């Protein structure tokens, strides 16, 4: 199986799409990269930075002669996109995506692609950051990062293998998961922390005394709130797309905060220390495991 | 006013106390450092690492010939300590602390020190980390960090200036705040984020599927939960000591999470995006201001 591709179309040339294109170009695994997207200024920057070779006006022009298409837009924009490109998707072209949620993207793909659904290999590279756009793209972004594929029963195994090989070439550790399991896991370890960070920042920033408070915020606050700098539209879409799992996670988190509140109210030092110690042990073990 | 001191006693030679001693020794601002604390093994390591010159068995022996005493233990341990050292504190000795809460420490100092309360200059260097103990101490820890003093009406101005000069010599940006204001501010920007991080880690770690979940946790999770690796006893004490302000903060945070939950439940994409955008703007502005 060859990992080489002729023409790669990237729809949404931001941090994720741009970095993927850049790595494949650098590795000589692609002949030409065509970029499309919603912001002309962003595409011009992508061209200038060499992330893409050609910019086109619309998704149809990008897809029509492509061998592989990567959709790297906020998940809320994908539904329309599937419907637009479905009719013109060449029969030998593999379509993949980088959406942070998978069940809703797959549902949208089924609707938009119809009988061509087997050409769509759903994916999710875990390499988000609080930066975005073509300006943020860089080589090596995926080195050592997870990339999850959630293949469909209709996929040809060799197409899934090909998408896997491309991400692996970028340095990603590729794994396969069932789409529902993917969404449940990421609601807990990614989407919930983002909401919790946004909420804390909003809670403090809305107060009249915020400027004084922020003056004294230190390194703990800096790290805790880093992800509150994430892209609002992207996170709006993820939140709505993974709404069911996220509501479950939010409820569990609020319940845990209320439990903590109860311990404080009762002055239960032993209970607090035990809870903190369990959390710390879990954090230390997690960090040890990921550095091994 | 000379910043030089003869004999410095550090009670609790961990990250905070050990790093303070190390910097003053490196700067030649202290003749001798005496260390005391609760763990003999930690004191031996402090001696071996050159954080202290002498280790003694108890706080009384450390204080009795000291010119300056730094208390750098969890705030819950300070009450007893003030009562123990109060009677033997030499009349010319300045006593200061590094506790993360100030009103409760001051109340404990008033009880334990009695008429010697004027010798106590309350302080709080903002340089905590998820590491602790003598092993974590290092030079330069305070470089560019805030250090808050919350002086008492009974303090001699020259004593406050002297403590300020020592922290400034370590590179800290020293500021003065009223104790109640200090506790209110730090409940919001430090204590609440710590509780929120501990709670999230505990929420996830308690589940049977935690090992699978943690496998896919990425950089956002890493940063959000870094402070969940903090010292359980220290945070038990801070939480109880600043209980009133912290309950207020927890309630506001839970209310904000419930507001977010309501937006998700209602599928209010505009409301979500606006909230995320406000949070992001506040985070970006904060980060810009602190790097200026």
Interface residues (C-beta under 8 A of the other chain):
Chain A: X76 X126 X127 X128 X129 X130 X145 X146 X148 X185 X186 X188 X189 X190 X192 X193 X194 X195 X196 X197 X198 X199 X200 X201 X202 X203 X204 X205 X206 X210 X212 X213 X214 X216 X217 X218 X219 X220 X221 X222 X223 X224 X225 X226 X227 X228 X229 X230 X231 X232 X233 X235 X236 X237 X239 X240 X243 X246 X247 X250 X251 X252 X253 X254 X256 X257 X258 X260 X261 X264 X265 X267 X269 X272 X273 X274 X275 X276 X277 X278 X279 X280 X281 X282 X283 X284 X286 X287 X289 X290
Chain B: X76 X126 X127 X128 X129 X130 X145 X146 X148 X185 X186 X188 X189 X190 X192 X193 X194 X195 X196 X197 X198 X199 X200 X201 X202 X203 X204 X205 X206 X210 X212 X213 X214 X216 X217 X218 X219 X220 X221 X222 X223 X224 X225 X226 X227 X228 X229 X230 X231 X232 X233 X235 X236 X237 X239 X240 X243 X246 X247 X250 X251 X252 X253 X254 X256 X257 X258 X260 X261 X264 X265 X267 X269 X272 X273 X274 X275 X276 X277 X278 X279 X280 X281 X282 X283 X284 X286 X287 X289 X290
